[in-house]
Amino acid sequence: MTDTIRVLAVGDPAVDAYVEQAFGLITTYEQRNQVKVDFNIVSFEQYYSTMMAAFQGEQDYDIVMVAGHLWLKDFVNKGYLAKVNYPQDANWNLQDIVPVVRQELEVAGIPYLYPSFCDGHMVLYRKSIVKRCLGSLPPDVITTDELLDMVAKCHDVNAMNGIVLKAHPSEILLDFLPYLRNEGVDAFDPKTHLPTFNNEHGRLALHKYIQLRKYAPHDTHTYGNDEVREAFQQLRSVFAVTWGGQLGVVLDERCEQLEDVGFATLKSAWNVTWSFGINAKSNKQQEANALLQYLASSEVDRVIGGYAGSPVRRSTYDMDSEQYDWYSTHLNMIENYAQPLPTMDNAGEILGVLYSKISQAFQAELTVEEALQQAEAEILSMQKERKTS
């Protein structure tokens, strides 16, 4: 093995599956092609800065993971990503990729990404408790108001919290976003990209989200994916809202009373397709493209989908829906309900302001009004500065 292809990947269960020895995905490719693949997984909290270092040539990576529509346009405009070349053979079959996922892979008709997994809001709940408290189970699609009502009625049953919130400062904006959309507004205007959250609808949404804190663990402001998973698995919460790409590990052998778990999605859900792109600074772009063709193949998608919970190919949903009973709800969510955010320039920096201010409001360091006002002012200032620079 002479060539080494270096991959920078974000810490996530779907990504863990690529290097899981039991699956042998990377070693299979290395043996088939006589190359070495250095697959480096970095925590979500550290990922963005590490990726930026790779784009600046300060770290040596041929392939990076990109949060689909959130970052793609900005990265293409800045010249960070190389174009990719999809295989033309029927076995690989671009059309097999779910259409809403395909939309996140290109800019102006030019492909830049290969899909890995599609994250969107999924609701998990304990059927026996919900039925006892409410008399029936919820439908497959619910609103955040309906969720809040059910959480309040199920709180403290069997000494369980009504809900566990993914309210860590690095997660809270996307956990809150469905509540904002439920009030009829989004975070940003789809055309102008100006902030649209600082109004009575945004304030009401944030008040409702913060209201859920009294039904959640006292330290839920520190909870990310793993903490939410453990709380739900260990029967410490009746409801949980998590990502589709977490379901495989939430509903594994560690989950107590697995047969009692029900699924729904939020009518106002958000989703993004985490994908692989080629660093424009790489001198191994052809070799990187060949590796990505394999990682986005149907054989690998079935493994990633089963392990993590959120495949990107229609054939995987068709073949494996009986084995993974959340697949139909997940596919319904990404095809019919989840909506992306606008593809904004400098999205990472702009969204970072909202993450910070919403977290401060959640922890009572700022009032709801102060948080949204300050976020709007800072974002408008950033956008104005970018226009004049």
TORVO-332993 format. One record per residue: residue in one letter; x, y, z of N, C-alpha, C in turn. Coordinates in steps of 0.05 Angstrom, whole numbers, padded with zeros to 5 digits, always signed. Example, Ala and Ser with C-alpha at 12.3 -4.5 7.8 and 13.67 -1.06 7.14 Angstrom:
2
A+00264-00114+00156+00246-00090+00156+00264-00066+00156;S+00257-00045+00142+00273-00021+00143+00258+00001+00157;
//
This chain:
389
M+00017-00024+00000+00000+00000+00000+00018+00025+00000;T+00015+00041-00020+00032+00065-00023+00017+00091-00016;D-00005+00096-00030-00020+00120-00026-00035+00119+00001;T-00037+00142+00014-00054+00145+00038-00075+00167+00032;I-00100+00160+00035-00122+00179+00033-00131+00187+00061;R-00130+00212+00067-00136+00221+00094-00164+00233+00094;V-00181+00223+00113-00209+00231+00116-00213+00245+00143;L-00225+00268+00142-00234+00282+00167-00264+00278+00169;A-00273+00266+00191-00301+00259+00195-00311+00269+00221;V-00337+00275+00223-00349+00286+00247-00358+00263+00266;G-00355+00267+00291-00362+00247+00311-00392+00242+00311;D-00401+00218+00302-00429+00211+00300-00431+00181+00298;P-00453+00168+00308-00455+00139+00305-00452+00129+00276;A-00464+00144+00257-00462+00135+00229-00433+00134+00220;V-00418+00153+00230-00389+00155+00222-00373+00133+00236;D-00381+00126+00261-00367+00105+00275-00369+00078+00259;A-00391+00075+00245-00394+00050+00230-00374+00046+00209;Y-00363+00067+00197-00343+00064+00176-00318+00051+00186;V-00311+00055+00212-00286+00044+00223-00292+00021+00242;E-00317+00013+00245-00323-00010+00262-00311-00035+00250;Q-00294-00049+00265-00280-00072+00255-00299-00094+00246;A-00321-00097+00260-00340-00118+00254-00351-00116+00226;F-00353-00091+00216-00363-00087+00188-00341-00088+00168;G-00317-00079+00175-00294-00081+00157-00297-00063+00132;L-00311-00041+00134-00315-00025+00109-00290-00013+00099;I-00274-00001+00116-00249+00012+00107-00228-00009+00100;T-00225-00030+00116-00205-00050+00109-00212-00064+00083;T-00237-00068+00078-00245-00081+00052-00236-00063+00029;Y-00240-00037+00031-00232-00019+00009-00202-00019+00006;E-00188-00018+00029-00158-00018+00028-00147-00043+00014;Q-00159-00065+00020-00149-00090+00008-00156-00092-00021;R-00180-00083-00029-00188-00084-00057-00170-00066-00074;N-00162-00043-00063-00150-00022-00080-00120-00016-00073;Q-00110-00031-00054-00082-00027-00046-00075+00001-00039;V-00092+00013-00023-00087+00040-00012-00090+00039+00018;K-00082+00060+00031-00085+00064+00059-00105+00086+00064;V-00125+00082+00081-00145+00102+00088-00141+00110+00117;D-00134+00135+00122-00131+00146+00149-00157+00161+00155;F-00174+00148+00171-00201+00158+00176-00202+00170+00204;N-00201+00197+00206-00198+00210+00232-00225+00223+00240;I-00236+00214+00262-00262+00224+00272-00257+00244+00294;V-00270+00268+00291-00266+00290+00310-00293+00297+00322;S-00295+00303+00347-00320+00310+00360-00333+00333+00346;F-00360+00334+00348-00375+00356+00335-00366+00383+00345;E-00360+00385+00371-00352+00411+00383-00326+00421+00370;Q-00308+00403+00363-00282+00410+00352-00281+00408+00321;Y-00302+00398+00309-00301+00392+00281-00297+00416+00263;Y-00313+00436+00266-00313+00459+00247-00286+00472+00246;S-00274+00477+00268-00247+00490+00268-00226+00472+00255;T-00228+00446+00260-00209+00427+00247-00213+00427+00217;M-00238+00427+00208-00244+00428+00179-00233+00453+00167;M-00237+00476+00180-00227+00501+00170-00196+00501+00167;A-00183+00488+00186-00154+00485+00184-00146+00468+00160;A-00162+00448+00154-00157+00432+00130-00160+00448+00105;F-00181+00465+00103-00185+00481+00080-00163+00502+00076;Q-00151+00511+00099-00130+00531+00097-00102+00518+00092;G-00102+00491+00091-00077+00477+00086-00060+00474+00111;E-00072+00480+00135-00057+00477+00160-00058+00448+00170;Q-00077+00432+00160-00078+00404+00166-00083+00389+00140;D-00072+00365+00138-00072+00351+00112-00094+00331+00111;Y-00116+00338+00098-00138+00320+00093-00148+00322+00064;D-00152+00299+00052-00162+00297+00025-00192+00299+00024;I-00205+00289+00044-00235+00287+00045-00244+00299+00072;V-00266+00314+00071-00278+00325+00095-00308+00319+00094;M-00321+00320+00117-00350+00318+00118-00362+00345+00120;V-00384+00349+00105-00398+00375+00103-00427+00371+00111;A-00437+00390+00127-00465+00389+00135-00483+00401+00112;G-00485+00386+00091-00502+00391+00069-00508+00420+00062;H-00533+00427+00061-00542+00453+00053-00532+00475+00072;L-00526+00468+00097-00517+00489+00116-00491+00502+00107;W-00473+00486+00097-00446+00496+00091-00439+00496+00061;L-00452+00480+00045-00443+00475+00018-00439+00500+00001;K-00459+00516-00002-00457+00540-00019-00434+00558-00011;D-00432+00563+00015-00410+00580+00025-00383+00568+00018;F-00380+00542+00022-00354+00529+00017-00347+00529-00013;V-00367+00525-00030-00363+00526-00059-00354+00554-00067;N-00368+00574-00057-00362+00602-00064-00333+00610-00055;K-00324+00598-00034-00297+00604-00023-00276+00586-00035;G-00284+00567-00053-00265+00550-00066-00253+00528-00049;Y-00267+00520-00028-00257+00500-00010-00260+00472-00021;L-00280+00467-00038-00286+00440-00047-00281+00436-00077;A-00272+00412-00084-00269+00404-00112-00294+00391-00121;K-00299+00393-00147-00322+00379-00158-00318+00349-00156;V-00339+00334-00155-00337+00304-00154-00349+00293-00180;N-00342+00268-00185-00352+00254-00209-00366+00228-00201;Y-00392+00228-00204-00408+00204-00197-00404+00182-00218;P-00404+00157-00210-00403+00135-00229-00427+00135-00247;Q-00424+00127-00271-00446+00126-00290-00459+00099-00293;D-00448+00079-00279-00458+00052-00283-00484+00048-00267;A-00500+00029-00276-00527+00025-00264-00525+00014-00236;N-00503+00000-00229-00501-00012-00203-00499+00010-00181;W-00485+00032-00188-00483+00054-00168-00508+00070-00166;N-00520+00078-00188-00547+00088-00191-00552+00113-00174;L-00545+00136-00184-00550+00162-00171-00580+00166-00165;Q-00597+00156-00183-00626+00160-00179-00637+00145-00155;D-00622+00126-00145-00631+00111-00121-00629+00128-00096;I-00612+00148-00096-00610+00166-00073-00636+00182-00071;V-00647+00184-00047-00673+00197-00042-00671+00226-00053;P-00690+00235-00069-00688+00261-00083-00682+00284-00065;V-00694+00285-00041-00688+00308-00023-00659+00308-00013;V-00648+00284-00012-00619+00282-00006-00602+00292-00029;R-00609+00284-00053-00594+00292-00077-00593+00322-00079;Q-00614+00336-00071-00614+00365-00073-00592+00379-00057;E-00583+00365-00036-00562+00377-00019-00534+00372-00028;L-00531+00359-00051-00504+00350-00060-00492+00368-00081;E-00507+00387-00092-00497+00402-00114-00503+00432-00111;V-00488+00448-00126-00493+00477-00128-00494+00484-00158;A-00515+00496-00167-00519+00504-00195-00515+00480-00214;G-00525+00457-00205-00523+00433-00222-00497+00419-00222;I-00477+00429-00207-00451+00416-00206-00449+00401-00180;P-00442+00375-00181-00440+00359-00156-00414+00363-00141;Y-00417+00366-00115-00393+00370-00098-00392+00350-00075;L-00414+00335-00070-00415+00318-00046-00425+00290-00053;Y-00417+00271-00036-00428+00244-00035-00442+00241-00008;P-00467+00231-00007-00482+00230+00018-00472+00208+00037;S-00474+00214+00063-00467+00195+00083-00492+00186+00099;F-00505+00206+00113-00529+00199+00128-00546+00225+00130;C-00572+00221+00133-00591+00244+00134-00603+00247+00162;D-00597+00269+00174-00607+00274+00201-00632+00291+00200;G-00652+00284+00216-00676+00300+00219-00689+00293+00246;H-00707+00310+00255-00719+00307+00281-00737+00283+00283;M-00732+00265+00301-00749+00242+00307-00756+00242+00337;V-00781+00235+00342-00791+00234+00369-00794+00205+00378;L-00782+00198+00401-00784+00172+00413-00801+00174+00438;Y-00816+00154+00444-00832+00155+00469-00838+00126+00479;R-00845+00124+00504-00852+00099+00516-00882+00094+00514;K-00890+00075+00497-00918+00071+00490-00935+00066+00514;S-00926+00049+00532-00943+00041+00555-00950+00065+00572;I-00931+00082+00577-00937+00106+00594-00954+00126+00580;V-00948+00131+00554-00964+00150+00539-00993+00141+00537;K-00997+00115+00532-01025+00105+00530-01039+00106+00557;R-01025+00101+00579-01037+00102+00605-01045+00131+00612;C-01028+00150+00605-01034+00178+00612-01053+00192+00593;L-01052+00185+00568-01068+00199+00548-01092+00183+00537;G-01091+00157+00541-01113+00140+00531-01109+00129+00504;S-01089+00140+00489-01083+00130+00462-01054+00139+00455;L-01044+00128+00433-01018+00136+00424-01019+00159+00405;P-00998+00175+00403-00999+00198+00384-00997+00189+00355;P-01005+00206+00337-01002+00199+00308-00972+00199+00300;D-00967+00192+00276-00939+00190+00266-00926+00217+00263;V-00943+00238+00260-00932+00266+00257-00946+00283+00277;I-00931+00298+00294-00943+00314+00315-00931+00342+00314;T-00944+00361+00326-00934+00389+00329-00918+00391+00355;T-00903+00412+00358-00889+00417+00383-00908+00424+00405;D-00930+00436+00399-00951+00441+00420-00962+00415+00430;E-00968+00397+00412-00977+00370+00421-00957+00356+00437;L-00931+00358+00430-00910+00346+00445-00909+00358+00473;L-00910+00384+00475-00908+00397+00501-00931+00388+00519;D-00955+00385+00508-00978+00377+00523-00974+00348+00533;M-00965+00330+00516-00961+00302+00524-00939+00300+00545;V-00918+00315+00541-00895+00314+00560-00905+00322+00588;A-00921+00344+00589-00931+00353+00615-00948+00332+00629;K-00964+00318+00614-00983+00298+00625-00968+00272+00633;C-00945+00267+00621-00930+00242+00627-00908+00247+00647;H-00902+00271+00654-00880+00277+00672-00884+00265+00700;D-00863+00253+00710-00862+00241+00737-00876+00214+00739;V-00887+00204+00718-00898+00177+00718-00875+00158+00720;N-00877+00139+00739-00855+00120+00744-00829+00135+00750;A-00831+00158+00762-00808+00174+00769-00791+00182+00745;M-00803+00183+00722-00788+00190+00697-00793+00220+00690;N-00773+00232+00679-00777+00259+00667-00795+00257+00643;G-00810+00278+00639-00828+00278+00616-00813+00278+00589;I-00789+00291+00589-00773+00292+00564-00744+00296+00571;V-00727+00289+00553-00699+00297+00555-00693+00314+00531;L-00681+00338+00536-00675+00357+00515-00645+00357+00508;K-00640+00360+00482-00612+00361+00472-00604+00390+00472;A-00599+00401+00497-00596+00430+00500-00567+00438+00506;H-00548+00421+00500-00520+00430+00501-00516+00454+00483;P-00499+00473+00490-00495+00497+00474-00488+00491+00444;S-00477+00468+00439-00470+00461+00411-00493+00448+00396;E-00515+00443+00410-00538+00428+00398-00564+00444+00399;I-00566+00464+00417-00592+00475+00425-00607+00489+00402;L-00593+00502+00384-00607+00516+00363-00625+00497+00347;L-00614+00475+00338-00629+00456+00322-00650+00441+00338;D-00645+00438+00364-00666+00427+00381-00690+00445+00384;F-00684+00472+00384-00705+00492+00386-00719+00498+00360;L-00706+00495+00337-00716+00504+00312-00745+00495+00306;P-00753+00470+00311-00781+00462+00305-00801+00478+00320;Y-00794+00488+00345-00813+00504+00360-00817+00531+00347;L-00795+00542+00336-00797+00567+00322-00815+00564+00297;R-00810+00543+00282-00826+00539+00258-00855+00533+00264;N-00860+00522+00287-00888+00516+00295-00904+00542+00298;E-00890+00564+00304-00904+00590+00308-00906+00604+00281;G-00899+00592+00259-00903+00604+00233-00880+00621+00222;V-00857+00620+00236-00834+00635+00226-00810+00616+00225;D-00790+00625+00210-00764+00610+00209-00742+00628+00220;A-00719+00617+00222-00697+00633+00233-00688+00655+00214;F-00689+00649+00188-00679+00668+00168-00697+00669+00144;D-00698+00692+00131-00714+00695+00107-00701+00678+00085;P-00716+00662+00071-00704+00644+00051-00691+00658+00027;K-00699+00683+00022-00687+00698-00001-00665+00717+00008;T-00672+00734+00028-00652+00754+00036-00632+00744+00057;H-00639+00722+00071-00623+00710+00092-00621+00728+00117;L-00638+00749+00118-00639+00766+00142-00653+00751+00164;P-00645+00756+00190-00658+00742+00212-00688+00749+00214;T-00704+00729+00220-00733+00733+00222-00744+00723+00249;F-00727+00719+00268-00736+00706+00293-00742+00726+00316;N-00734+00751+00313-00737+00770+00335-00764+00784+00332;N-00785+00771+00340-00812+00781+00339-00829+00766+00359;E-00855+00772+00360-00872+00759+00380-00873+00729+00376;H-00872+00720+00351-00873+00691+00345-00847+00677+00355;G-00825+00690+00350-00799+00678+00360-00798+00678+00390;R-00807+00699+00402-00807+00700+00432-00825+00679+00444;L-00849+00675+00432-00867+00655+00442-00855+00627+00439;A-00842+00622+00416-00829+00596+00411-00808+00590+00432;L-00791+00610+00437-00769+00605+00456-00780+00602+00485;H-00800+00617+00492-00813+00613+00518-00824+00584+00520;K-00837+00574+00499-00847+00547+00500-00825+00526+00503;Y-00803+00530+00488-00781+00511+00490-00769+00511+00518;I-00765+00535+00529-00754+00537+00556-00773+00525+00577;Q-00799+00527+00571-00819+00515+00589-00815+00485+00593;L-00804+00472+00572-00800+00443+00574-00778+00436+00594;R-00762+00456+00601-00740+00449+00620-00749+00438+00646;K-00773+00447+00655-00783+00437+00681-00791+00407+00680;Y-00793+00396+00656-00800+00368+00653-00776+00351+00645;A-00752+00364+00644-00728+00351+00634-00708+00347+00658;P-00687+00331+00654-00667+00329+00675-00655+00357+00682;H-00648+00360+00707-00638+00387+00716-00614+00396+00701;D-00598+00377+00691-00573+00385+00676-00576+00380+00646;T-00601+00382+00636-00605+00377+00608-00591+00397+00590;H-00583+00420+00601-00567+00440+00586-00539+00430+00579;T-00531+00407+00590-00505+00395+00584-00508+00371+00565;Y-00533+00365+00557-00538+00340+00542-00534+00343+00512;G-00517+00325+00502-00515+00322+00473-00527+00295+00465;N-00517+00284+00443-00529+00259+00433-00527+00236+00452;D-00503+00232+00464-00499+00209+00482-00516+00211+00507;E-00518+00235+00518-00533+00238+00543-00563+00234+00538;V-00573+00243+00515-00601+00239+00508-00606+00209+00504;R-00588+00196+00490-00590+00167+00485-00592+00152+00512;E-00574+00157+00530-00573+00143+00555-00598+00148+00572;A-00607+00172+00573-00631+00178+00589-00656+00163+00578;F-00658+00162+00552-00681+00147+00541-00678+00117+00544;Q-00654+00107+00538-00649+00078+00540-00654+00068+00569;Q-00646+00084+00588-00647+00075+00616-00673+00082+00631;L-00694+00088+00615-00720+00094+00626-00721+00117+00645;R-00705+00138+00639-00704+00162+00655-00721+00184+00643;S-00731+00180+00618-00749+00200+00606-00769+00186+00589;V-00794+00197+00588-00815+00185+00572-00812+00192+00543;F-00805+00217+00537-00802+00226+00510-00773+00235+00505;A-00764+00233+00481-00738+00244+00472-00741+00253+00443;V-00728+00275+00437-00726+00283+00409-00697+00281+00401;T-00691+00265+00381-00663+00262+00373-00662+00260+00342;W-00638+00256+00332-00634+00255+00303-00640+00227+00292;G-00649+00226+00267-00653+00201+00254-00627+00185+00253;G-00604+00199+00251-00578+00186+00250-00569+00175+00277;Q-00585+00178+00297-00579+00167+00324-00596+00143+00330;L-00617+00137+00315-00636+00117+00323-00624+00089+00325;G-00606+00083+00308-00594+00056+00309-00580+00050+00335;V-00566+00070+00346-00552+00066+00371-00570+00070+00395;V-00591+00087+00393-00610+00090+00415-00626+00065+00419;L-00633+00052+00396-00650+00028+00398-00634+00002+00394;D-00610+00001+00406-00594-00023+00405-00599-00040+00430;E-00581-00059+00435-00585-00078+00457-00584-00065+00485;R-00574-00040+00486-00573-00026+00512-00600-00013+00520;C-00618-00012+00501-00644+00001+00507-00663-00017+00522;E-00670-00009+00545-00689-00025+00562-00717-00024+00550;Q-00731-00046+00551-00758-00049+00541-00761-00038+00513;L-00745-00048+00495-00744-00039+00468-00771-00041+00454;E-00786-00062+00461-00812-00066+00448-00833-00045+00456;D-00827-00029+00476-00845-00008+00486-00840+00019+00473;V-00821+00021+00454-00814+00046+00442-00831+00053+00417;G-00843+00077+00417-00858+00086+00394-00843+00108+00380;F-00851+00114+00355-00838+00134+00338-00857+00154+00327;A-00848+00178+00325-00863+00199+00311-00843+00219+00300;T-00852+00237+00284-00835+00260+00275-00850+00286+00280;L-00835+00307+00279-00847+00334+00283-00856+00346+00257;K-00879+00357+00256-00889+00370+00232-00871+00392+00223;S-00857+00405+00241-00840+00427+00235-00810+00420+00237;A-00804+00395+00230-00777+00385+00232-00757+00398+00213;W-00732+00396+00220-00710+00405+00203-00693+00380+00196;N-00679+00381+00174-00660+00359+00168-00637+00369+00152;V-00615+00354+00153-00591+00359+00138-00578+00333+00130;T-00566+00332+00107-00551+00308+00099-00521+00312+00102;W-00510+00299+00122-00481+00299+00125-00469+00284+00102;S-00449+00296+00090-00438+00285+00065-00408+00288+00064;F-00396+00273+00046-00367+00275+00042-00361+00293+00018;G-00340+00310+00021-00331+00326-00001-00300+00324-00003;I-00290+00332-00026-00261+00331-00031-00249+00359-00027;N-00229+00360-00010-00214+00385-00004-00201+00394-00030;A-00206+00419-00038-00194+00430-00062-00164+00430-00061;K-00153+00430-00037-00123+00430-00034-00111+00402-00037;S-00128+00382-00039-00117+00354-00040-00103+00350-00067;N-00081+00335-00066-00068+00327-00091-00074+00298-00098;K-00095+00287-00085-00104+00260-00090-00134+00260-00096;Q-00143+00279-00112-00172+00282-00116-00184+00258-00130;Q-00170+00246-00149-00180+00223-00163-00183+00199-00145;E-00163+00195-00128-00164+00173-00109-00186+00178-00088;A-00189+00203-00080-00210+00209-00060-00237+00205-00072;N-00241+00212-00097-00267+00208-00110-00274+00178-00112;A-00254+00161-00118-00258+00133-00119-00267+00121-00092;L-00254+00131-00071-00262+00122-00044-00291+00130-00038;L-00298+00154-00045-00325+00164-00039-00346+00150-00055;Q-00340+00141-00079-00359+00125-00094-00366+00099-00079;Y-00346+00088-00066-00350+00064-00050-00366+00070-00025;L-00358+00092-00010-00372+00098+00015-00401+00106+00011;A-00408+00115-00013-00436+00122-00019-00451+00101-00035;S-00439+00077-00037-00452+00056-00052-00475+00044-00036;S-00491+00028-00050-00515+00016-00036-00506-00004-00015;E-00484-00019-00020-00476-00039-00001-00467-00026+00025;V-00454-00003+00024-00445+00011+00048-00469+00025+00061;D-00487+00036+00045-00511+00050+00056-00527+00032+00073;R-00530+00007+00066-00546-00012+00082-00532-00016+00109;V-00506-00017+00110-00492-00020+00135-00495+00005+00153;I-00489+00028+00141-00491+00053+00156-00520+00058+00166;G-00539+00053+00148-00567+00057+00156-00576+00039+00179;G-00568+00014+00178-00576-00004+00200-00562+00002+00226;Y-00537+00011+00224-00522+00017+00249-00531+00043+00261;A-00534+00064+00245-00540+00091+00255-00570+00098+00254;G-00583+00090+00233-00612+00094+00232-00623+00111+00209;S-00605+00122+00192-00616+00141+00172-00603+00137+00145;P-00610+00117+00130-00599+00113+00103-00606+00135+00084;V-00592+00136+00061-00597+00157+00041-00608+00146+00015;R-00609+00119+00013-00618+00107-00012-00645+00094-00009;R-00662+00098-00029-00689+00087-00029-00688+00056-00028;S-00669+00044-00041-00667+00014-00040-00662+00004-00012;T-00647+00019+00004-00642+00010+00032-00668+00011+00048;Y-00684+00032+00045-00710+00033+00058-00728+00010+00049;D-00728+00005+00023-00745-00017+00013-00737-00044+00023;M-00711-00049+00024-00702-00076+00031-00702-00081+00061;D-00698-00060+00077-00693-00065+00106-00714-00053+00125;S-00737-00044+00114-00757-00031+00131-00769-00050+00151;E-00771-00075+00145-00782-00094+00165-00763-00099+00188;Q-00737-00098+00182-00717-00102+00203-00714-00078+00221;Y-00717-00054+00210-00714-00029+00225-00740-00014+00223;D-00756-00017+00244-00784-00008+00242-00788+00022+00243;W-00767+00037+00247-00769+00066+00246-00765+00077+00218;Y-00756+00060+00199-00749+00070+00172-00772+00084+00159;S-00796+00074+00161-00819+00086+00147-00825+00114+00158;T-00823+00117+00184-00828+00144+00196-00805+00163+00189;H-00781+00153+00188-00758+00170+00181-00760+00179+00152;L-00767+00161+00134-00769+00168+00106-00792+00188+00102;N-00814+00184+00116-00836+00203+00114-00827+00231+00124;M-00811+00232+00144-00801+00257+00155-00784+00272+00134;I-00764+00258+00123-00746+00273+00105-00759+00279+00078;E-00779+00263+00070-00791+00269+00044-00814+00289+00045;N-00829+00289+00068-00854+00304+00068-00856+00326+00089;Y-00838+00327+00109-00841+00346+00131-00816+00363+00136;A-00793+00351+00138-00770+00366+00145-00762+00386+00124;Q-00754+00410+00133-00746+00431+00115-00718+00441+00123;P-00702+00447+00103-00675+00457+00108-00675+00486+00116;L-00653+00496+00125-00649+00525+00128-00639+00536+00102;P-00640+00562+00098-00628+00573+00074-00599+00568+00071;T-00589+00566+00047-00560+00561+00042-00546+00588+00043;M-00537+00596+00067-00527+00623+00071-00496+00624+00069;D-00486+00647+00062-00458+00652+00064-00450+00655+00094;N-00427+00644+00100-00417+00646+00128-00437+00635+00148;A-00450+00613+00140-00471+00601+00157-00460+00593+00185;G-00436+00582+00185-00425+00573+00211-00423+00595+00231;E-00412+00618+00223-00408+00640+00241-00435+00652+00249;I-00453+00655+00230-00479+00667+00236-00495+00650+00255;L-00497+00624+00249-00512+00606+00267-00499+00604+00294;G-00473+00607+00295-00459+00606+00321-00470+00627+00340;V-00477+00651+00330-00489+00672+00347-00515+00662+00359;L-00532+00650+00343-00558+00640+00353-00555+00618+00373;Y-00536+00599+00368-00531+00578+00387-00525+00591+00415;S-00507+00610+00415-00497+00622+00440-00520+00636+00454;K-00535+00653+00440-00556+00669+00453-00579+00651+00463;I-00587+00631+00448-00609+00614+00456-00600+00598+00481;S-00575+00589+00481-00565+00575+00504-00565+00592+00529;Q-00558+00618+00526-00558+00636+00549-00586+00640+00559;A-00605+00642+00541-00633+00645+00550-00643+00620+00564;F-00636+00597+00554-00644+00572+00566-00633+00569+00594;Q-00609+00580+00599-00597+00578+00625-00602+00603+00642;A-00621+00619+00633-00630+00643+00648-00608+00663+00652;E-00588+00663+00635-00567+00684+00635-00577+00709+00620;L-00596+00705+00602-00609+00727+00588-00639+00722+00588;T-00654+00743+00586-00683+00739+00582-00687+00730+00553;V-00710+00719+00547-00717+00712+00519-00714+00736+00501;E-00725+00759+00511-00725+00783+00495-00696+00793+00490;E-00679+00792+00510-00651+00801+00507-00636+00782+00488;A-00641+00756+00491-00627+00737+00474-00632+00741+00444;L-00658+00744+00438-00665+00747+00409-00657+00774+00398;Q-00660+00795+00415-00651+00821+00406-00621+00822+00401;Q-00605+00811+00419-00576+00811+00416-00568+00794+00392;A-00581+00771+00389-00574+00754+00366-00579+00768+00340;E-00602+00781+00338-00609+00795+00313-00589+00817+00308;A-00583+00833+00328-00564+00855+00324-00537+00846+00315;E-00527+00825+00328-00500+00815+00321-00500+00803+00293;I-00520+00789+00286-00521+00777+00259-00524+00798+00237;L-00541+00818+00242-00544+00839+00222-00518+00854+00219;S-00503+00858+00240-00477+00871+00239-00457+00855+00223;M-00457+00828+00227-00439+00811+00212-00446+00811+00183;Q-00472+00810+00176-00480+00810+00148-00473+00836+00135;K-00477+00858+00148-00470+00884+00137-00441+00887+00132;E-00425+00877+00152-00396+00878+00149-00386+00862+00125;R-00398+00838+00121-00390+00821+00099-00396+00834+00072;K-00419+00849+00071-00427+00862+00046-00408+00884+00038;T-00398+00898+00059-00381+00921+00053-00351+00914+00051;S-00344+00890+00059-00316+00882+00058-00308+00871+00031;
//
